[in-house]
Amino acid sequence: MVEYRSFHLLASVPRALGAALGPHVASAAAAMIEEVRGSVPSYAQPLRGVFGKVLVQSVEYAVRHCVDSMGTPEQPHEHWIEFYRGRGRMEFTEGRNLDALQDSATIGARVAWRSMHQAVVDAGVDPVVVSTTAEAIFAYVDELCATAIEGYQRAQAEAEGTVPVRRRRLLELIAKAPEGSARSIAELAGGAGWPLPETAAMVALEHRPGAPPFPLELLGDGVLAELDGPEPHLLTSEPDADLVPLAARLDGWRAAVSPLVPLADAPAALRTARRALRLSAAEVPGPLIWCRDHLATLWLLAEDFLAAELARRTLDPFASLGDKQRERLSETLLVWLESRGSAPEIAAQLGVHPHTVRNRLRQLEELFGDRLRDADDRLGLQLALRAQRLMQAQRHGDEPR
């Protein structure tokens, strides 16, 4: 347990000193944040989202509470203690290790004193009080760090009580790969008896209502699994060996398998596998989807807004046409681009008369002109048409051709 000697030291300095330092709280906090982000790699991230909010709030609260405690024996500290225990738990949850926490505390203490020392001197404080204030600030930051470590270690003990829990925590860390998690992943893997592979595949799962439990017993010990959450998934370093035998046993389940990737790329691989589940329900009838067989489709729709923008800009000559005419010409153009066949050959694929195809090709020539003779433009048109068809299938549940 932390003794919190700093609270008594801070209460012993004159209250006037706390009042003199109050206007410097914001600048001291900003200096601490800047120094920590520049010196501790785990915190070298833009101050956006939850990360930015929590870091700024944690530092500002620490500085404000320190100043408010000066000369105030009645200052309550319970909320402060629980807040920084919670901060320690968050460090564990996000995959950072104790080194980052302790480094940031050491840097914070140095910068806090550097930021406030001149204000203490300018206030004409007795040298003995200056010495006590310095001791109190350094003790305060040390005890803040110790409080956060308490929270970190409690969360760690709860998460690492058994091998199955360690394996779930390990998969969670790999699937999220937060900054600075490599060491925590290695430690958890060791505790779970799981050899770290160089590469692995992420497997996204979904099941229809009423499906039987996933046949987890058929998987080898090297497979990590999360089946209880809203988006169940697996990790395997040998997808062919582990998953092919499952294909006949996935009653009511579908699985999409990412390509093999380094562990650091696992979050992107899992997003790709989940995208394959969404896009391929009609296109791939079997229960097991291999993303490696559908890379072009997945790449085209990796960012829906980019695919939509590509279709809008590239197929702009179709904008003035009616829906039916646009659909017929788009279909003909895509077949021509993919086959470069004659009118009879295209007609056979479309199930129409060759004369109809010739008329459509003349209309396409009028609409696109030289773009049909330029290799780069033809590639752009083909990609745009494929993306448009995939987006329509995604919206309407139709099978992309």
JOQUIMO-V721417 format. One record per backbone hydrogen bond with DSSP energy under -0.5 kcal/mol. CO is the residue of the C=O (numbers start at 1). NH is the residue of the N-H. Records with the same first field share a line. If there is no record, write none. Layout:
CO: NH, NH
This chain:
4: 7, 8
5: 9
6: 10
7: 11
8: 12
9: 12, 13
10: 13, 71
14: 17, 18
15: 19
16: 20
17: 21
18: 22
21: 24
22: 25
24: 28
25: 29
26: 30
27: 31
28: 32
29: 33
30: 34
31: 35
32: 36
33: 37
34: 38
35: 39
36: 40
39: 41
40: 43
41: 44
43: 45
46: 48
48: 52
49: 53
50: 54
51: 55
52: 56
53: 57
54: 58
55: 59
56: 60
57: 61
58: 62
59: 63
60: 64
61: 65
62: 66
63: 67
64: 68
65: 69
66: 70
67: 70
69: 72
72: 75
77: 81
78: 82
79: 83
80: 84
81: 85
82: 86
83: 87
84: 88
85: 89
86: 90
87: 91
88: 92
89: 93
90: 94
91: 96
92: 95
97: 101
98: 102
99: 103
100: 104
101: 105
102: 106
103: 107
104: 108
105: 109
106: 110
107: 111
108: 112
109: 113
110: 114
111: 115
112: 116
113: 117
114: 118
116: 120
117: 121
118: 122
119: 123
120: 125
121: 124
126: 129, 130
127: 131
128: 132
129: 133
130: 134
131: 135
132: 136
133: 137
134: 138
135: 139
136: 140
137: 141
138: 142
139: 143
140: 144
141: 145
142: 146
143: 147
144: 148
145: 149
146: 150
147: 151
148: 152
149: 153
150: 154
151: 155
152: 156
153: 157
154: 158
155: 159
156: 160
158: 161
162: 166
163: 167
164: 168
165: 169
166: 170
167: 171
168: 172
169: 173
170: 174
171: 175
172: 176
173: 177
178: 181
181: 185
182: 186
183: 187
184: 188
185: 189
186: 190
187: 191
188: 192
189: 193, 194
190: 193
193: 195
198: 263
200: 261
201: 236
202: 204, 258
203: 234
204: 256
206: 254
208: 211
214: 216
215: 218
216: 219
220: 223
224: 235
226: 233
232: 205
233: 226
234: 203
235: 224
236: 201
238: 242
239: 243, 244
240: 244
243: 246, 247
244: 247
246: 249, 250
247: 250
249: 251
250: 252, 253
252: 208
254: 206
255: 289
256: 204, 258
257: 291
261: 200
262: 265
263: 266
265: 269
266: 270
267: 271
268: 272
269: 273
270: 274
271: 275
272: 276
273: 277
274: 278
275: 279
276: 280
280: 284
283: 285
287: 255, 289
288: 290
289: 257, 291
290: 293
291: 294
294: 298
295: 299
296: 300
297: 301
299: 302
303: 306, 307
304: 308
305: 309
306: 310
307: 311
308: 312
309: 313
310: 314
311: 315
313: 316
315: 318
316: 319
317: 320
318: 321
322: 326
323: 327
324: 328
325: 329
326: 330
327: 331
328: 332
329: 333
330: 334
331: 335
332: 336
333: 337
334: 338
335: 339
336: 340
342: 346
343: 347
344: 348
345: 349
346: 350
347: 351, 352
353: 356, 357
354: 358
355: 359
356: 360
357: 361
358: 362
359: 363
360: 364
361: 365
362: 366
363: 367
364: 368, 369
365: 369
368: 371
369: 372
370: 373, 374
373: 375
374: 378
375: 379
376: 380
377: 381
378: 382
379: 383
380: 384
381: 385
382: 386
383: 387
384: 388
385: 389
386: 390
387: 391
388: 392
389: 393
390: 394
391: 395
392: 396
393: 397
398: 400
